[in-house]
Amino acid sequence: MSSRRQFIKHTFVGAATVGNIAALAAAPKSTKVKKPIVISTWDFGVAANKAAWEVLRVSGRALDAVEQGVQVAEADLGNPTVGKGGYPDRDGHVSLDACIMDELGNCGSVAALEHIAHPIAVARMVMEKTPHVMLVGEGALQFALECGFPKENLLIPSSEEAWKEWLKEKKYKPIMNIENKSFNTDRLPGNQYNHDTIGMLALDEAGNLSGACTTSGMAFKMRGRVGDSPIIGAGLYVDNEVGAATSTGVGEEVIRTVGSFLVVELMRQGYSPEAACKEAVQRIVKKKPETAKQIQVGFLALNKKGEYGSYALQSGFTYAVCTAEKQDLVIKGKHIF
């Protein structure tokens, strides 16, 4: 009887061991998560990433990192595409757009905000202090002033000069990739400028994602025009189970495809960040093939593993990456055309 029990025990243990081995063989291999990490659009993302890294390197929250990071671009008077240095609309008004989103799905946004130098900070206040997601125009300004933000004249001399030059012919012809610092803006005629965005995504030490996006919009746009940058799901989207994405370029086309949400959902289906961005860009080409050849749109994505990637319509798009190993990495994005 004893030997029979021992036989049954040994047989059961052996079967369980074989089952465990089979299960382990079938299980996907784990990938070490690369964190913390922060990425952002364009060459000017390098300086912004460094500010974000100061938060991340001391185990700070990704939300705080992206807010601090993009404020560097907003404060840069030499950057004509974001914040106080941004070019005005065709009536001479500088209006700013921004949004922010955290790992819990909370989000805040402001659009067509005038007289406030840091719209991203106001967007966070909308997220944390109101029951709403977006405030616009006069209402956004009223809220910002009530929160203690100083009212400023955002039309700096260089922007005013560019606007007056534009008024001579009042032609609108955006130049692609002007945000790339290697682009020689000295050769631009006075009536040709473009505007763009800094979008930033971060994964913190706790494994949580957040994102921010801020811009002054298209140069010499129609008064009241709002692009994709302050629109959750278009200019920015974060899903803490999957990843985050942001966009840059002609916002109208990003809105039409709900681009950043699309990128995140593709990553949920198993696409890599780069492959998801490429598919989102291809959707734009499919919808408007001729328009797509004449404009720039790029997407940037980061997943929960700390893997990142991008894709754009045209060559010239760049993005910046900051990790513990390297703080000033600039990568040329792949492109369709």
Disulfide bonds with the S-S distance in Angstrom:
none
